[in-house]
Each structure stands twice: as C-alpha cells, then as structure tokens.
C-alpha cells in the first residue's frame, strides 16, 4: 500500500527530493504520491518536516 500525503503538506518539496523512485510530484495545493510507482520505503515520511506523510489507515 503506497504512502499518502495529508492536507498538512505545505508544498516544501522535501519529500519529492528524497524519493528514490521519483513517485512524488507537485499536485493541486499539495504534493501527491503515485501509488503505482511508490515502493513503500518510507523515505518520504521520514523526510517530511510536517509529518504529513503516512501509510493509509
């Protein structure tokens, strides 16, 4: 299951810079993760300064 980015995202781009597979891109008002490309490594979640990235519940 791919990670998701919540509305707490402030579009800083840190997650996109850290993603090893380039699965994160800027969306409308927040960054988004392409579920088909995400390898579920968690690097983005660890890099996010706002803790806006997590596994879906």
N, C-alpha and C positions, 0 to 999 in steps of 0.2 A: 504494500500500500504506500503510495507516494506521500511525501510530506506536503503540508498545506500552509499557506501564509494567511494570517488573520488580518482583520482590519486595523490592527495595531501597527502595521507596516507604515513606515514614514518615507519609503522610496529612497533609502540611502544608497542602495546598490551593493552593500557589503555581501549579501548572500549570493548575488549573481557573480561577483568577482571570485568567490570561494568555491562555487560549484564545479567539481572536477569534470562533469559531463556537459556543462552548458545548458542545463534543463530549466534555468530560471531566466525570465525576461520581464521587462517592464510592461505592466498592464495598465488598465484604466484606474488610476488612483492608488495602486499598489503593485508590487511585483507578483508574478504568478509562476507556478511550477508546472512544467509539462509532465503529466503523470506517466506518459509513455517513455520519457527519457530518464526520469528520476530512478536512481539506483539505490535509493533509501540508505545512503551512507551517513546522513545526519550532519554533514559538514556545515550545511547552511544554517541549521538550527543552532549549532554551537557558535556560529559567527554572528548571528543576529543580535545587535545591541539592544533591541526592544523585546526580545523573546517572543517574536511574532510568528515563529515557525514551529510547527509540531506535527506529529502524526495525527491523522484524523481520529476522532473519537468513535 
